[in-house]
Amino acid sequence: MKSLSPQIGFDRFIQLDWAAAALRAKAGVATLDDLMELLDSSHAGPAAKKKTRTVLNRLWLEPRPDLVEFADRGVQIYRDASDVPVSALTWGMALATYPFFGKVAEIVGRLTALHGDCTSAEVHRRMAEVYGEREGTRRMTNMILQSQADWGVIERIEKGKRIVRTKTIDLHGTSAAAWLAEACLRYTGRAIPVAAIVSNPTVYPFVFGGSMAYLLSKSAVLEIRVDSAGNQVADLTI
């Protein structure tokens, strides 16, 4: 089946407070006017604001048809527990919606897994291997790294030449943790061993907390089965 997801798409720097405002509007605890006022105060012109709004629409306000139900459950998690990190929910939507975002997250997660840091040049080199040595690839990779830094999961030091992980965010085994694990599966597009989800590089900023098998078993859209090698694997049922 041909993927409905855009190959790049996440082509704007997205501040976390913009994403939070879009989520609040979708949840009905704020208005679109609140979001637009925020964007008006931070964008130089209508073209820039329109491009930012396009990304925010895909993330929360008008998700792709195949992600509407997934997004709605993320919004409900926010309504039920307003202390859930907006960064975790927006990260999940970005993973599920934009493969390009997921690939940047995956590469940063892998490169920083051992020592907690890497160079920006390494990230750009790996992204160029996947998407080609194009200016657009480099620019949009920078947009995502800048966004991830604003979301508080990395620091960009030495004038942006080095990337350092910040302290991981513990989701304490909540429904947000299972939902983020589902986002990981949606990005990957295939079954994943349950044990591998915990350390999956695409979700490097977060600690799920609790038993992953138990978390996944509570989801109506995920199934856990045993493969031919006797390993538990998780997959989407829809």
C-alpha positions in Angstrom: 0.0 0.0 0.0 1.3 3.4 -0.9 2.0 5.6 2.1 -0.2 8.7 2.5 2.5 10.5 4.4 4.5 13.3 2.9 8.2 12.6 2.2 9.4 15.8 3.8 6.6 18.2 4.8 8.0 19.3 8.2 9.6 22.3 6.6 9.2 24.9 9.3 10.6 25.6 12.8 7.8 24.9 15.2 8.0 26.3 18.7 6.5 24.2 21.4 4.2 26.9 22.5 2.7 27.1 19.0 2.1 23.4 19.0 0.6 23.6 22.5 -1.7 26.4 21.4 -2.9 24.2 18.4 -3.5 21.3 20.8 -5.4 23.5 23.2 -7.6 24.7 20.4 -8.2 21.2 19.2 -9.1 20.1 22.7 -11.6 23.0 23.1 -9.8 24.7 26.0 -8.7 27.6 23.8 -9.7 29.1 20.5 -8.1 29.4 17.0 -8.0 33.1 17.6 -5.6 32.5 20.5 -3.3 30.5 18.2 -3.5 33.1 15.4 -2.7 35.9 17.9 0.4 33.9 18.9 1.5 33.4 15.3 0.8 37.0 14.4 3.2 38.1 17.2 6.0 35.9 16.1 5.9 35.8 12.2 7.1 38.6 10.0 4.5 38.1 7.2 1.5 36.2 6.0 3.5 33.7 3.9 5.6 32.5 6.8 2.5 32.3 9.1 0.6 30.3 6.5 3.5 27.8 6.2 3.7 27.4 9.9 -0.1 26.9 10.1 0.1 24.2 7.5 2.4 22.1 9.7 0.3 22.8 12.8 -2.8 21.7 10.9 -1.1 18.4 10.0 0.0 17.9 13.6 -3.2 18.7 15.4 -5.9 20.8 13.8 -6.5 18.9 10.5 -4.6 15.6 10.6 -4.5 13.3 7.6 -7.6 11.1 7.3 -5.7 8.0 8.3 -4.5 9.7 11.5 -7.7 11.5 12.6 -8.6 8.7 15.1 -5.0 8.5 16.4 -4.9 12.3 16.8 -8.2 12.4 18.6 -7.0 9.9 21.1 -3.9 12.1 21.7 -6.2 15.1 22.3 -8.3 13.0 24.7 -5.2 12.1 26.7 -4.4 15.8 27.0 -8.0 16.5 28.1 -7.9 13.8 30.7 -4.5 14.7 32.1 -3.4 18.3 31.4 0.0 17.6 33.0 1.0 15.2 30.2 4.0 16.7 28.4 2.9 18.5 25.3 6.3 17.6 23.8 5.5 13.9 24.1 2.1 14.3 22.4 3.5 16.6 19.6 6.5 14.3 19.1 4.1 11.4 18.6 2.0 13.2 16.0 5.2 14.4 14.2 6.5 10.8 14.1 3.2 9.4 12.8 2.7 12.3 10.3 6.1 13.1 8.9 8.7 10.3 8.0 11.3 13.0 7.6 10.9 14.1 11.2 11.0 10.5 12.3 14.2 9.9 10.3 15.9 12.9 12.0 14.8 11.7 15.4 16.0 8.2 14.6 19.4 9.4 13.5 19.9 11.7 16.5 18.7 8.9 18.8 21.3 6.5 17.4 24.2 8.9 17.2 23.7 10.2 20.8 22.9 6.8 22.3 26.4 6.0 23.5 27.8 9.3 24.7 24.8 11.6 24.8 26.0 13.9 22.0 26.9 14.0 18.3 27.8 16.6 15.7 25.2 18.3 13.5 27.5 17.4 10.5 26.9 13.7 11.3 23.2 14.1 11.3 23.3 16.0 8.0 25.5 13.4 6.4 23.1 10.5 7.4 20.1 12.5 6.2 21.8 13.2 2.9 22.4 9.4 2.5 18.7 8.8 2.7 17.1 11.9 1.0 20.0 13.1 -1.2 22.6 15.8 -1.0 20.2 18.6 -1.6 19.9 22.1 0.0 16.3 21.3 0.9 17.3 18.2 2.9 19.9 20.2 4.9 17.5 23.2 5.5 14.6 21.0 6.7 16.9 18.9 8.9 18.0 22.1 10.5 14.3 23.1 11.0 13.6 19.9 12.8 16.8 20.1 15.0 15.8 23.7 15.9 12.3 22.6 16.8 13.6 19.7 18.9 15.9 22.1 20.7 12.9 24.4 21.4 10.9 21.4 22.7 13.6 20.9 25.3 14.9 17.5 24.3 18.3 18.5 22.9 20.7 21.4 23.2 22.6 22.8 20.3 26.0 24.1 21.4 29.2 25.3 19.8 27.1 27.6 17.5 24.9 24.7 16.6 27.7 22.4 15.6 27.1 19.9 18.4 23.9 18.3 19.7 23.6 17.2 23.3 20.7 15.2 24.7 18.9 16.7 27.7 17.4 14.8 30.6 14.8 12.3 29.4 11.1 12.8 30.1 9.5 10.1 32.2 5.9 9.2 31.0 5.4 7.0 34.1 3.6 4.2 32.3 0.6 6.4 31.5 -1.8 6.3 28.5 0.5 8.8 26.8 3.3 6.2 26.9 1.2 3.6 25.1 0.1 6.2 22.6 3.7 7.3 21.9 4.7 3.6 21.5 1.9 3.4 18.9 3.3 6.5 17.1 6.7 4.6 16.9 4.9 1.7 15.2 3.1 4.0 12.8 6.4 5.6 11.8 8.2 2.3 11.4 5.3 0.7 9.4 6.0 -2.8 10.6 5.8 -5.0 13.7 8.5 -4.3 16.3 9.8 -6.5 19.1 8.2 -5.3 22.4 11.6 -5.1 24.0 13.0 -3.0 21.2 10.3 -0.3 21.6 11.7 0.9 24.9 15.1 1.7 23.3 13.8 2.7 19.9 16.0 5.7 18.8 12.9 7.6 17.4 11.7 8.2 20.9 15.0 8.9 22.5 13.8 11.9 24.6 11.3 9.8 26.6 11.2 7.0 29.2 7.9 5.0 28.9 7.9 3.7 32.5 6.3 0.4 33.6 6.0 -2.8 31.6 5.9 -2.2 27.9 4.0 -5.4 27.2 1.4 -4.4 29.8 1.1 -0.8 28.4 0.6 -2.1 24.9 -1.9 -4.8 26.0 -4.3 -2.0 27.1 -4.5 -0.5 23.6 -7.4 -1.4 21.4 -5.4 -0.8 18.2 -2.3 -2.8 19.1 -1.7 -6.5 19.3 1.1 -8.5 20.8 2.0 -11.8 19.3 4.9 -14.2 19.4 7.1 -14.6 16.4 8.8 -17.8 15.2 11.8 -17.1 17.4 9.6 -16.8 20.5 9.9 -13.1 20.8 6.9 -10.8 21.7 6.3 -8.4 18.8 3.8 -5.5 18.7 1.9 -4.4 15.6 -1.1 -2.3 14.7 -4.4 -4.0 14.3 -5.7 -1.3 11.9 
